[in-house]
Amino acid sequence: RIDVMLVLYVSNSMKAQDLLPNRLENAKNSIGRLINNLNDDRIGIIVFAGQSYVQLPITTDYSSAKLFLQSISCDMIPTQGTAIGSAIELAVESFDPKSQAAKAIVIITDGENHEDDAVKAAETAAEKGMTVHTIGMGSETGVPLPVMSNGNVIGYRKDNDGNTVVSKLNVNLLK
C-alpha cells in the first residue's frame, strides 16, 4: 500500500498550450489515469501557485478524488506565483503520521520556481522517508502565455516592457 500526495501547480503558466489543449488539462488527465490504477492506496491532492491548499485530504475515495480533480482550474488560487517548497512542506504535513504505508509526493509543474527553496523542501521530505517525484508539464523551448476570454485565445501576456512572456519547462529544477 502507498499514500500519494499529488501536488499540482495551477498558476497561469499552466494555461500554456505547448501541450494541447494546455498543460493543466494534460496534468489532470494524467492524474485521472493514475487514480484509475489505484487499488487500496490512498491519494490526496494539493494545488499551489503563490500559496498552497489541500484540495483533497488523503483518502481511498477515488470517486471523490475524480470530482475534486475536475474542479481544479488556474483561477482557484488568487495569489499567482510559484512556491514549490511550501507546497512540498504542506504535502509532508498532510500525510497521516500513524500510517505504515510508503509515502510518495508527486509534483506536477512546469518547474518555474520564483519564491522558495524547493530543493531543500524535497530533501527534507526525503529525510523523513518520503519519495519525491516530479513530472514536468511543458516544453523546454516554451510558448507564449495565452490571454483567454470565453475559452478563446485573445492575445498573449506581455511583461512590463511590452515583450511577450514565454513560459518554459525548467528541467534542471525538476531533476
Secondary structure, DSSP 8 states (H G I E B T S, - for coil): -EEEEEEEE-SGGGG--SSSS-HHHHHHHHHHHHHHT-SS-EEEEEEESSSEEEEEEEES-HHHHHHHHHT--TTS-SS-S--HHHHHHHHHHHS-TT--SEEEEEEEE-----SS-HHHHHHHHHHTT-EEEEEE-S-SS-EE-EEEETTEEEEE-B-TTS-B-EE---HHHH-
